[in-house]
């Protein structure tokens, strides 16, 4: 599933980071450390952008980024939930195998 992180108010510097995150989220195996680093870089870029915008532009940008961050958070939370389910399934399988030995 492709996640859309860019919007009409996204500056070019943030688009590059967003594209990297989007590409990473499409991979079969996600490097969590790299994803975290990209999200931190993204956060710094958003904060920097907020300091240079006019009050009206800042409000519009912040509203769009709020929506985008919710989407990103939900996407990553779903990945986390899926991973937890896989780990739990593996753990249960190991316990079942032990019973048959």
Backbone atoms as SQL, in Angstrom:
CREATE TABLE atoms (id INTEGER PRIMARY KEY, chain TEXT, resi INTEGER, resn TEXT, atom TEXT, x REAL, y REAL, z REAL);
INSERT INTO atoms VALUES
  (1, 'A', 1, 'UNK', 'N', 0.842, -1.187, 0.000),
  (2, 'A', 1, 'UNK', 'CA', 0.000, 0.000, 0.000),
  (3, 'A', 1, 'UNK', 'C', 0.881, 1.242, 0.000),
  (4, 'A', 2, 'UNK', 'N', 0.568, 2.152, -0.861),
  (5, 'A', 2, 'UNK', 'CA', 1.327, 3.398, -0.975),
  (6, 'A', 2, 'UNK', 'C', 0.724, 4.427, -0.033),
  (7, 'A', 3, 'UNK', 'N', 1.579, 5.090, 0.706),
  (8, 'A', 3, 'UNK', 'CA', 1.128, 6.139, 1.609),
  (9, 'A', 3, 'UNK', 'C', 1.514, 7.487, 1.020),
  (10, 'A', 4, 'UNK', 'N', 0.583, 8.422, 1.050),
  (11, 'A', 4, 'UNK', 'CA', 0.808, 9.743, 0.463),
  (12, 'A', 4, 'UNK', 'C', 1.208, 10.709, 1.578),
  (13, 'A', 5, 'UNK', 'N', 2.443, 11.170, 1.524),
  (14, 'A', 5, 'UNK', 'CA', 2.941, 12.073, 2.555),
  (15, 'A', 5, 'UNK', 'C', 3.043, 13.520, 2.085),
  (16, 'A', 6, 'UNK', 'N', 3.015, 13.733, 0.782),
  (17, 'A', 6, 'UNK', 'CA', 3.115, 15.088, 0.250),
  (18, 'A', 6, 'UNK', 'C', 1.730, 15.683, 0.042),
  (19, 'A', 7, 'UNK', 'N', 1.672, 16.992, 0.166),
  (20, 'A', 7, 'UNK', 'CA', 0.431, 17.732, -0.061),
  (21, 'A', 7, 'UNK', 'C', 0.777, 19.043, -0.761),
  (22, 'A', 8, 'UNK', 'N', -0.198, 19.833, -1.008),
  (23, 'A', 8, 'UNK', 'CA', -0.001, 21.059, -1.786),
  (24, 'A', 8, 'UNK', 'C', 0.988, 22.033, -1.131),
  (25, 'A', 9, 'UNK', 'N', 1.134, 21.975, 0.187),
  (26, 'A', 9, 'UNK', 'CA', 2.008, 22.906, 0.901),
  (27, 'A', 9, 'UNK', 'C', 3.370, 22.300, 1.262),
  (28, 'A', 10, 'UNK', 'N', 3.664, 21.111, 0.775),
  (29, 'A', 10, 'UNK', 'CA', 4.919, 20.446, 1.112),
  (30, 'A', 10, 'UNK', 'C', 6.084, 21.107, 0.378),
  (31, 'A', 11, 'UNK', 'N', 7.098, 21.575, 1.129),
  (32, 'A', 11, 'UNK', 'CA', 8.270, 22.165, 0.466),
  (33, 'A', 11, 'UNK', 'C', 9.137, 21.064, -0.156),
  (34, 'A', 12, 'UNK', 'N', 9.964, 21.446, -1.113),
  (35, 'A', 12, 'UNK', 'CA', 10.809, 20.475, -1.825),
  (36, 'A', 12, 'UNK', 'C', 11.709, 19.692, -0.873),
  (37, 'A', 13, 'UNK', 'N', 12.263, 20.357, 0.122),
  (38, 'A', 13, 'UNK', 'CA', 13.167, 19.673, 1.054),
  (39, 'A', 13, 'UNK', 'C', 12.452, 18.544, 1.800),
  (40, 'A', 14, 'UNK', 'N', 11.194, 18.729, 2.093),
  (41, 'A', 14, 'UNK', 'CA', 10.410, 17.712, 2.789),
  (42, 'A', 14, 'UNK', 'C', 9.941, 16.613, 1.832),
  (43, 'A', 15, 'UNK', 'N', 9.720, 16.975, 0.575),
  (44, 'A', 15, 'UNK', 'CA', 9.294, 15.983, -0.422),
  (45, 'A', 15, 'UNK', 'C', 10.325, 14.870, -0.585),
  (46, 'A', 16, 'UNK', 'N', 11.590, 15.232, -0.544),
  (47, 'A', 16, 'UNK', 'CA', 12.653, 14.227, -0.685),
  (48, 'A', 16, 'UNK', 'C', 12.621, 13.229, 0.470),
  (49, 'A', 17, 'UNK', 'N', 12.449, 13.725, 1.669),
  (50, 'A', 17, 'UNK', 'CA', 12.380, 12.856, 2.855),
  (51, 'A', 17, 'UNK', 'C', 11.133, 11.982, 2.776),
  (52, 'A', 18, 'UNK', 'N', 10.011, 12.597, 2.418),
  (53, 'A', 18, 'UNK', 'CA', 8.746, 11.856, 2.311),
  (54, 'A', 18, 'UNK', 'C', 8.841, 10.735, 1.290),
  (55, 'A', 19, 'UNK', 'N', 9.507, 11.003, 0.186),
  (56, 'A', 19, 'UNK', 'CA', 9.655, 9.986, -0.855),
  (57, 'A', 19, 'UNK', 'C', 10.470, 8.805, -0.341),
  (58, 'A', 20, 'UNK', 'N', 11.518, 9.102, 0.399),
  (59, 'A', 20, 'UNK', 'CA', 12.336, 8.028, 0.975),
  (60, 'A', 20, 'UNK', 'C', 11.516, 7.173, 1.936),
  (61, 'A', 21, 'UNK', 'N', 10.728, 7.832, 2.768),
  (62, 'A', 21, 'UNK', 'CA', 9.878, 7.102, 3.721),
  (63, 'A', 21, 'UNK', 'C', 8.859, 6.256, 2.965),
  (64, 'A', 22, 'UNK', 'N', 8.213, 6.831, 1.972),
  (65, 'A', 22, 'UNK', 'CA', 7.210, 6.100, 1.189),
  (66, 'A', 22, 'UNK', 'C', 7.806, 4.869, 0.530),
  (67, 'A', 23, 'UNK', 'N', 8.989, 5.021, -0.070),
  (68, 'A', 23, 'UNK', 'CA', 9.646, 3.883, -0.722),
  (69, 'A', 23, 'UNK', 'C', 9.998, 2.808, 0.304),
  (70, 'A', 24, 'UNK', 'N', 10.466, 3.227, 1.463),
  (71, 'A', 24, 'UNK', 'CA', 10.833, 2.270, 2.499),
  (72, 'A', 24, 'UNK', 'C', 9.616, 1.485, 2.979),
  (73, 'A', 25, 'UNK', 'N', 8.480, 2.156, 3.105),
  (74, 'A', 25, 'UNK', 'CA', 7.267, 1.503, 3.595),
  (75, 'A', 25, 'UNK', 'C', 6.686, 0.513, 2.588),
  (76, 'A', 26, 'UNK', 'N', 7.145, 0.565, 1.346),
  (77, 'A', 26, 'UNK', 'CA', 6.695, -0.385, 0.335),
  (78, 'A', 26, 'UNK', 'C', 7.559, -1.648, 0.298),
  (79, 'A', 27, 'UNK', 'N', 8.687, -1.632, 0.993),
  (80, 'A', 27, 'UNK', 'CA', 9.592, -2.780, 0.990),
  (81, 'A', 27, 'UNK', 'C', 9.008, -3.921, 1.817),
  (82, 'A', 28, 'UNK', 'N', 9.432, -5.140, 1.481),
  (83, 'A', 28, 'UNK', 'CA', 8.976, -6.313, 2.230),
  (84, 'A', 28, 'UNK', 'C', 9.516, -6.316, 3.651),
  (85, 'A', 29, 'UNK', 'N', 10.783, -5.963, 3.792),
  (86, 'A', 29, 'UNK', 'CA', 11.400, -5.890, 5.111),
  (87, 'A', 29, 'UNK', 'C', 11.830, -4.451, 5.347),
  (88, 'A', 30, 'UNK', 'N', 11.303, -3.868, 6.407),
  (89, 'A', 30, 'UNK', 'CA', 11.569, -2.466, 6.702),
  (90, 'A', 30, 'UNK', 'C', 12.655, -2.359, 7.756),
  (91, 'A', 31, 'UNK', 'N', 13.644, -1.535, 7.478),
  (92, 'A', 31, 'UNK', 'CA', 14.700, -1.244, 8.431),
  (93, 'A', 31, 'UNK', 'C', 14.142, -0.223, 9.427),
  (94, 'A', 32, 'UNK', 'N', 13.772, -0.711, 10.602),
  (95, 'A', 32, 'UNK', 'CA', 13.113, 0.139, 11.593),
  (96, 'A', 32, 'UNK', 'C', 14.011, 1.289, 12.041),
  (97, 'A', 33, 'UNK', 'N', 15.289, 1.018, 12.215),
  (98, 'A', 33, 'UNK', 'CA', 16.223, 2.073, 12.620),
  (99, 'A', 33, 'UNK', 'C', 16.292, 3.185, 11.589),
  (100, 'A', 34, 'UNK', 'N', 16.349, 2.788, 10.329),
  (101, 'A', 34, 'UNK', 'CA', 16.400, 3.788, 9.240),
  (102, 'A', 34, 'UNK', 'C', 15.071, 4.550, 9.158),
  (103, 'A', 35, 'UNK', 'N', 13.963, 3.848, 9.347),
  (104, 'A', 35, 'UNK', 'CA', 12.657, 4.509, 9.324),
  (105, 'A', 35, 'UNK', 'C', 12.561, 5.534, 10.446),
  (106, 'A', 36, 'UNK', 'N', 13.012, 5.157, 11.621),
  (107, 'A', 36, 'UNK', 'CA', 12.987, 6.082, 12.755),
  (108, 'A', 36, 'UNK', 'C', 13.835, 7.315, 12.458),
  (109, 'A', 37, 'UNK', 'N', 15.019, 7.103, 11.910),
  (110, 'A', 37, 'UNK', 'CA', 15.905, 8.224, 11.580),
  (111, 'A', 37, 'UNK', 'C', 15.260, 9.150, 10.551),
  (112, 'A', 38, 'UNK', 'N', 14.626, 8.576, 9.545),
  (113, 'A', 38, 'UNK', 'CA', 13.947, 9.388, 8.527),
  (114, 'A', 38, 'UNK', 'C', 12.781, 10.179, 9.131),
  (115, 'A', 39, 'UNK', 'N', 12.046, 9.550, 10.022),
  (116, 'A', 39, 'UNK', 'CA', 10.919, 10.239, 10.668),
  (117, 'A', 39, 'UNK', 'C', 11.416, 11.376, 11.551),
  (118, 'A', 40, 'UNK', 'N', 12.541, 11.175, 12.205),
  (119, 'A', 40, 'UNK', 'CA', 13.124, 12.245, 13.019),
  (120, 'A', 40, 'UNK', 'C', 13.603, 13.395, 12.135),
  (121, 'A', 41, 'UNK', 'N', 14.225, 13.049, 11.011),
  (122, 'A', 41, 'UNK', 'CA', 14.657, 14.073, 10.061),
  (123, 'A', 41, 'UNK', 'C', 13.445, 14.816, 9.512),
  (124, 'A', 42, 'UNK', 'N', 12.394, 14.070, 9.218),
  (125, 'A', 42, 'UNK', 'CA', 11.149, 14.665, 8.725),
  (126, 'A', 42, 'UNK', 'C', 10.589, 15.649, 9.744),
  (127, 'A', 43, 'UNK', 'N', 10.579, 15.254, 11.008),
  (128, 'A', 43, 'UNK', 'CA', 10.077, 16.120, 12.071),
  (129, 'A', 43, 'UNK', 'C', 10.893, 17.412, 12.157),
  (130, 'A', 44, 'UNK', 'N', 12.209, 17.301, 12.085),
  (131, 'A', 44, 'UNK', 'CA', 13.069, 18.490, 12.129),
  (132, 'A', 44, 'UNK', 'C', 12.787, 19.414, 10.951),
  (133, 'A', 45, 'UNK', 'N', 12.583, 18.835, 9.780),
  (134, 'A', 45, 'UNK', 'CA', 12.311, 19.641, 8.589),
  (135, 'A', 45, 'UNK', 'C', 10.956, 20.345, 8.710),
  (136, 'A', 46, 'UNK', 'N', 9.980, 19.656, 9.262),
  (137, 'A', 46, 'UNK', 'CA', 8.658, 20.269, 9.467),
  (138, 'A', 46, 'UNK', 'C', 8.780, 21.442, 10.433),
  (139, 'A', 47, 'UNK', 'N', 9.479, 21.226, 11.536),
  (140, 'A', 47, 'UNK', 'CA', 9.662, 22.306, 12.527),
  (141, 'A', 47, 'UNK', 'C', 10.394, 23.497, 11.913),
  (142, 'A', 48, 'UNK', 'N', 11.408, 23.217, 11.112),
  (143, 'A', 48, 'UNK', 'CA', 12.157, 24.286, 10.455),
  (144, 'A', 48, 'UNK', 'C', 11.253, 25.060, 9.497),
  (145, 'A', 49, 'UNK', 'N', 10.454, 24.330, 8.746),
  (146, 'A', 49, 'UNK', 'CA', 9.537, 24.958, 7.797),
  (147, 'A', 49, 'UNK', 'C', 8.534, 25.855, 8.523),
  (148, 'A', 50, 'UNK', 'N', 8.027, 25.384, 9.650),
  (149, 'A', 50, 'UNK', 'CA', 7.060, 26.176, 10.411),
  (150, 'A', 50, 'UNK', 'C', 7.624, 27.513, 10.872),
  (151, 'A', 51, 'UNK', 'N', 8.932, 27.582, 11.105),
  (152, 'A', 51, 'UNK', 'CA', 9.528, 28.831, 11.593),
  (153, 'A', 51, 'UNK', 'C', 9.667, 29.893, 10.515),
  (154, 'A', 52, 'UNK', 'N', 9.662, 29.484, 9.250),
  (155, 'A', 52, 'UNK', 'CA', 9.885, 30.458, 8.177),
  (156, 'A', 52, 'UNK', 'C', 8.608, 30.864, 7.438),
  (157, 'A', 53, 'UNK', 'N', 7.504, 30.223, 7.735),
  (158, 'A', 53, 'UNK', 'CA', 6.261, 30.530, 7.038),
  (159, 'A', 53, 'UNK', 'C', 5.531, 31.701, 7.680),
  (160, 'A', 54, 'UNK', 'N', 4.740, 32.382, 6.867),
  (161, 'A', 54, 'UNK', 'CA', 3.866, 33.438, 7.394),
  (162, 'A', 54, 'UNK', 'C', 2.780, 32.780, 8.249),
  (163, 'A', 55, 'UNK', 'N', 2.125, 33.528, 9.133),
  (164, 'A', 55, 'UNK', 'CA', 1.097, 32.932, 9.994),
  (165, 'A', 55, 'UNK', 'C', -0.004, 32.186, 9.231),
  (166, 'A', 56, 'UNK', 'N', -0.485, 32.745, 8.129),
  (167, 'A', 56, 'UNK', 'CA', -1.555, 32.062, 7.391),
  (168, 'A', 56, 'UNK', 'C', -1.034, 30.801, 6.698),
  (169, 'A', 57, 'UNK', 'N', 0.146, 30.898, 6.113),
  (170, 'A', 57, 'UNK', 'CA', 0.747, 29.720, 5.466),
  (171, 'A', 57, 'UNK', 'C', 1.096, 28.657, 6.503),
  (172, 'A', 58, 'UNK', 'N', 1.562, 29.098, 7.677),
  (173, 'A', 58, 'UNK', 'CA', 1.914, 28.174, 8.747),
  (174, 'A', 58, 'UNK', 'C', 0.695, 27.362, 9.164),
  (175, 'A', 59, 'UNK', 'N', -0.449, 28.027, 9.267),
  (176, 'A', 59, 'UNK', 'CA', -1.684, 27.343, 9.666),
  (177, 'A', 59, 'UNK', 'C', -2.081, 26.296, 8.627),
  (178, 'A', 60, 'UNK', 'N', -2.045, 26.679, 7.353),
  (179, 'A', 60, 'UNK', 'CA', -2.401, 25.741, 6.284),
  (180, 'A', 60, 'UNK', 'C', -1.447, 24.554, 6.251),
  (181, 'A', 61, 'UNK', 'N', -0.153, 24.827, 6.363),
  (182, 'A', 61, 'UNK', 'CA', 0.853, 23.768, 6.363),
  (183, 'A', 61, 'UNK', 'C', 0.651, 22.840, 7.562),
  (184, 'A', 62, 'UNK', 'N', 0.440, 23.422, 8.725),
  (185, 'A', 62, 'UNK', 'CA', 0.267, 22.629, 9.945),
  (186, 'A', 62, 'UNK', 'C', -0.967, 21.737, 9.865),
  (187, 'A', 63, 'UNK', 'N', -2.043, 22.250, 9.315),
  (188, 'A', 63, 'UNK', 'CA', -3.260, 21.440, 9.178),
  (189, 'A', 63, 'UNK', 'C', -3.020, 20.245, 8.258),
  (190, 'A', 64, 'UNK', 'N', -2.364, 20.479, 7.135),
  (191, 'A', 64, 'UNK', 'CA', -2.079, 19.386, 6.196),
  (192, 'A', 64, 'UNK', 'C', -1.097, 18.386, 6.811),
  (193, 'A', 65, 'UNK', 'N', -0.108, 18.891, 7.522),
  (194, 'A', 65, 'UNK', 'CA', 0.867, 17.997, 8.143),
  (195, 'A', 65, 'UNK', 'C', 0.227, 17.178, 9.262),
  (196, 'A', 66, 'UNK', 'N', -0.726, 17.757, 9.956),
  (197, 'A', 66, 'UNK', 'CA', -1.437, 17.013, 10.997),
  (198, 'A', 66, 'UNK', 'C', -2.144, 15.799, 10.374),
  (199, 'A', 67, 'UNK', 'N', -2.845, 16.039, 9.275),
  (200, 'A', 67, 'UNK', 'CA', -3.534, 14.950, 8.573),
  (201, 'A', 67, 'UNK', 'C', -2.535, 13.901, 8.074),
  (202, 'A', 68, 'UNK', 'N', -1.443, 14.373, 7.514),
  (203, 'A', 68, 'UNK', 'CA', -0.411, 13.473, 6.992),
  (204, 'A', 68, 'UNK', 'C', 0.216, 12.649, 8.109),
  (205, 'A', 69, 'UNK', 'N', 0.496, 13.290, 9.229),
  (206, 'A', 69, 'UNK', 'CA', 1.087, 12.571, 10.356),
  (207, 'A', 69, 'UNK', 'C', 0.138, 11.522, 10.914),
  (208, 'A', 70, 'UNK', 'N', -1.147, 11.818, 10.924),
  (209, 'A', 70, 'UNK', 'CA', -2.118, 10.811, 11.360),
  (210, 'A', 70, 'UNK', 'C', -2.076, 9.590, 10.441),
  (211, 'A', 71, 'UNK', 'N', -2.013, 9.841, 9.148),
  (212, 'A', 71, 'UNK', 'CA', -1.958, 8.752, 8.174),
  (213, 'A', 71, 'UNK', 'C', -0.677, 7.930, 8.350),
  (214, 'A', 72, 'UNK', 'N', 0.438, 8.612, 8.518),
  (215, 'A', 72, 'UNK', 'CA', 1.717, 7.924, 8.720),
  (216, 'A', 72, 'UNK', 'C', 1.697, 7.125, 10.022),
  (217, 'A', 73, 'UNK', 'N', 1.188, 7.716, 11.077),
  (218, 'A', 73, 'UNK', 'CA', 1.108, 7.033, 12.369),
  (219, 'A', 73, 'UNK', 'C', 0.231, 5.791, 12.274),
  (220, 'A', 74, 'UNK', 'N', -0.903, 5.910, 11.630),
  (221, 'A', 74, 'UNK', 'CA', -1.803, 4.755, 11.473),
  (222, 'A', 74, 'UNK', 'C', -1.143, 3.652, 10.653),
  (223, 'A', 75, 'UNK', 'N', -0.456, 4.036, 9.602),
  (224, 'A', 75, 'UNK', 'CA', 0.215, 3.057, 8.744),
  (225, 'A', 75, 'UNK', 'C', 1.276, 2.292, 9.533),
  (226, 'A', 76, 'UNK', 'N', 2.106, 3.020, 10.265),
  (227, 'A', 76, 'UNK', 'CA', 3.174, 2.390, 11.040),
  (228, 'A', 76, 'UNK', 'C', 2.590, 1.563, 12.181),
  (229, 'A', 77, 'UNK', 'N', 1.508, 2.036, 12.793),
  (230, 'A', 77, 'UNK', 'CA', 0.858, 1.265, 13.861),
  (231, 'A', 77, 'UNK', 'C', 0.326, -0.059, 13.316),
  (232, 'A', 78, 'UNK', 'N', -0.237, -0.042, 12.130),
  (233, 'A', 78, 'UNK', 'CA', -0.706, -1.283, 11.500),
  (234, 'A', 78, 'UNK', 'C', 0.452, -2.244, 11.246),
  (235, 'A', 79, 'UNK', 'N', 1.590, -1.710, 10.819),
  (236, 'A', 79, 'UNK', 'CA', 2.781, -2.548, 10.637),
  (237, 'A', 79, 'UNK', 'C', 3.212, -3.166, 11.963),
  (238, 'A', 80, 'UNK', 'N', 3.195, -2.364, 13.003),
  (239, 'A', 80, 'UNK', 'CA', 3.576, -2.849, 14.331),
  (240, 'A', 80, 'UNK', 'C', 2.627, -3.944, 14.804),
  (241, 'A', 81, 'UNK', 'N', 1.331, -3.716, 14.634),
  (242, 'A', 81, 'UNK', 'CA', 0.341, -4.715, 15.033),
  (243, 'A', 81, 'UNK', 'C', 0.523, -6.017, 14.267),
  (244, 'A', 82, 'UNK', 'N', 0.791, -5.903, 12.979),
  (245, 'A', 82, 'UNK', 'CA', 1.003, -7.078, 12.148),
  (246, 'A', 82, 'UNK', 'C', 2.245, -7.850, 12.602),
  (247, 'A', 83, 'UNK', 'N', 3.295, -7.125, 12.914),
  (248, 'A', 83, 'UNK', 'CA', 4.527, -7.753, 13.380),
  (249, 'A', 83, 'UNK', 'C', 4.302, -8.463, 14.713),
  (250, 'A', 84, 'UNK', 'N', 3.560, -7.833, 15.599),
  (251, 'A', 84, 'UNK', 'CA', 3.251, -8.456, 16.891),
  (252, 'A', 84, 'UNK', 'C', 2.480, -9.757, 16.690),
  (253, 'A', 85, 'UNK', 'N', 1.528, -9.744, 15.757),
  (254, 'A', 85, 'UNK', 'CA', 0.747, -10.948, 15.472),
  (255, 'A', 85, 'UNK', 'C', 1.648, -12.061, 14.935),
  (256, 'A', 86, 'UNK', 'N', 2.590, -11.712, 14.074),
  (257, 'A', 86, 'UNK', 'CA', 3.510, -12.703, 13.521),
  (258, 'A', 86, 'UNK', 'C', 4.397, -13.299, 14.612),
  (259, 'A', 87, 'UNK', 'N', 4.898, -12.459, 15.494),
  (260, 'A', 87, 'UNK', 'CA', 5.746, -12.935, 16.585),
  (261, 'A', 87, 'UNK', 'C', 4.947, -13.843, 17.515),
  (262, 'A', 88, 'UNK', 'N', 3.731, -13.458, 17.819),
  (263, 'A', 88, 'UNK', 'CA', 2.872, -14.268, 18.676),
  (264, 'A', 88, 'UNK', 'C', 2.582, -15.625, 18.031),
  (265, 'A', 89, 'UNK', 'N', 2.342, -15.631, 16.745),
  (266, 'A', 89, 'UNK', 'CA', 2.080, -16.870, 16.019),
  (267, 'A', 89, 'UNK', 'C', 3.297, -17.788, 16.047),
  (268, 'A', 90, 'UNK', 'N', 4.476, -17.218, 15.852),
  (269, 'A', 90, 'UNK', 'CA', 5.708, -18.005, 15.900),
  (270, 'A', 90, 'UNK', 'C', 5.900, -18.587, 17.297),
  (271, 'A', 91, 'UNK', 'N', 5.645, -17.774, 18.299),
  (272, 'A', 91, 'UNK', 'CA', 5.790, -18.235, 19.679),
  (273, 'A', 91, 'UNK', 'C', 4.834, -19.385, 19.976),
  (274, 'A', 92, 'UNK', 'N', 3.606, -19.265, 19.528),
  (275, 'A', 92, 'UNK', 'CA', 2.624, -20.330, 19.733),
  (276, 'A', 92, 'UNK', 'C', 3.032, -21.604, 18.986),
  (277, 'A', 93, 'UNK', 'N', 3.552, -21.437, 17.802),
  (278, 'A', 93, 'UNK', 'CA', 3.999, -22.598, 17.020),
  (279, 'A', 93, 'UNK', 'C', 5.143, -23.322, 17.726),
  (280, 'A', 94, 'UNK', 'N', 6.070, -22.563, 18.287),
  (281, 'A', 94, 'UNK', 'CA', 7.176, -23.171, 19.013),
  (282, 'A', 94, 'UNK', 'C', 6.666, -23.963, 20.207),
  (283, 'A', 95, 'UNK', 'N', 5.706, -23.412, 20.913),
  (284, 'A', 95, 'UNK', 'CA', 5.138, -24.109, 22.075),
  (285, 'A', 95, 'UNK', 'C', 4.422, -25.392, 21.642),
  (286, 'A', 96, 'UNK', 'N', 3.724, -25.324, 20.532),
  (287, 'A', 96, 'UNK', 'CA', 3.030, -26.519, 20.026),
  (288, 'A', 96, 'UNK', 'C', 4.030, -27.594, 19.628),
  (289, 'A', 97, 'UNK', 'N', 5.126, -27.198, 19.008),
  (290, 'A', 97, 'UNK', 'CA', 6.160, -28.164, 18.604),
  (291, 'A', 97, 'UNK', 'C', 6.763, -28.827, 19.823),
  (292, 'A', 98, 'UNK', 'N', 7.008, -28.063, 20.872),
  (293, 'A', 98, 'UNK', 'CA', 7.572, -28.631, 22.111),
  (294, 'A', 98, 'UNK', 'C', 6.660, -29.707, 22.701),
  (295, 'A', 99, 'UNK', 'N', 5.353, -29.506, 22.578),
  (296, 'A', 99, 'UNK', 'CA', 4.391, -30.493, 23.126),
  (297, 'A', 99, 'UNK', 'C', 4.439, -31.810, 22.391),
  (298, 'A', 100, 'UNK', 'N', 4.813, -31.769, 21.122),
  (299, 'A', 100, 'UNK', 'CA', 4.855, -32.995, 20.314),
  (300, 'A', 100, 'UNK', 'C', 6.171, -33.744, 20.454),
  (301, 'A', 101, 'UNK', 'N', 7.132, -33.179, 21.111),
  (302, 'A', 101, 'UNK', 'CA', 8.436, -33.835, 21.266),
  (303, 'A', 101, 'UNK', 'C', 8.422, -34.820, 22.376);
